[in-house]
Amino acid sequence: MSIITASNIGKKFYKSKYSILKPLNFGKEEIVAVKDLSIKIEEGEFVGFLGPNGAGKTTFLKILAGIIHPTSGSAKVMGQVPWEREYEYLSKMAIVMGQKNQLWWDLPAIDSFLMLKEIYSIPEKRYKENLDQIVEVLSMQKILTKRLRNMSLGERMKCELAASFLHDPKVIFLDEPTIGLDVVSSQAIRAFLKKINRDKKCTFILTSHYLGDIEELCERVVIINFGEKIYDGPLSKLKGKYAPEKIVKIRLDELEQRKKFAALSVVNKRIQEKRGIIRVDKGQIGKLAREIFDTFLPEDITITDPDTEEIISKIFNEQKNDLR
């Protein structure tokens, strides 16, 4: 049985048409944030939600977390209706929003954690075990007694994550958890989420504009645009469908190397910043690989798939063209 089931979820908002420039413009404008969205997620899955700003990702997460009610449709998370906000449900889920704090701004992190221990009635032994593990994995030893207002963004985000996992939630909603963070902090948080998912079999739904988060954490992705689901499946299948080619990069430090690159039989090639770049169909990569490895040193050659960001942009552009 799926741990998360949503059927035909819809959410509409209404915005007043009145403005200072048009004082007689009465009435309300209907905005469809989510439209007939259905999904099933199994226990232990780590699912990435992708889409441009305003696509409906955060609205859908808030519905599943019980923060807002849907206009239509139904959902069950761990057998509970989220927006009924039963204690049994709230005690087994967590939501982390990268742009909003849940901890107390003027308190040291450790004091906030102790308050959450009482709110969730976490037994002393379990609280200490969870806190010690989280502090060690996220290297938080030096910031526990620091007030939230005096922390960097990366430090605050670590504390927000730590607070969300103290009570051993089974389902976690992550909305842009690494937004604005430096590379080191982002990597630490990704490693932490991987470990929690692996060790405790938690179920995650992640929204992020940083496709590095999605690629590193999620095998399955859901793409939403204009409130509708346009893809739901493995990230690898998405790449296979929308990126049927490989990208070959060759380091070209010397003039002689550039001459050899220009002489390659492949047509779709260019030089950019002392690097030769070739795009080739996956079916032709074997033939090309023999030619380039016979011509250049192996350590000067890299062969990769197109970036996920490029693939997502291609999907959205195709959808825009279909709507015209």
Secondary structure, DSSP 8 states (H G I E B T S, - for coil): --SEEEEEEEEEEEEE---SS-TT--SEEEEEEEEEEEEEE-TT-EEEEE--TTSSHHHHHHHHHTSS--SEEEEEETTB-GGG--HHHHTTEEEEETTS--S-TTSBHHHHHHHHHHHTT--HHHHHHHHHHHHHHTT-TTTTTSBGGGS-HHHHHHHHHHHHHTT--SEEEEESTTTT--HHHHHHHHHHHHHHHHHH--EEEEE-S-HHHHHHH-SEEEEEETTEEEEEEEHHHHHHHH--EEEEEEE--SHHHHHHHHTSS-SSEEE-SSEEEEEEEGGGHHHHHHHHHHHS-GGGEEEE---HHHHHHHHHHHHHHHH-
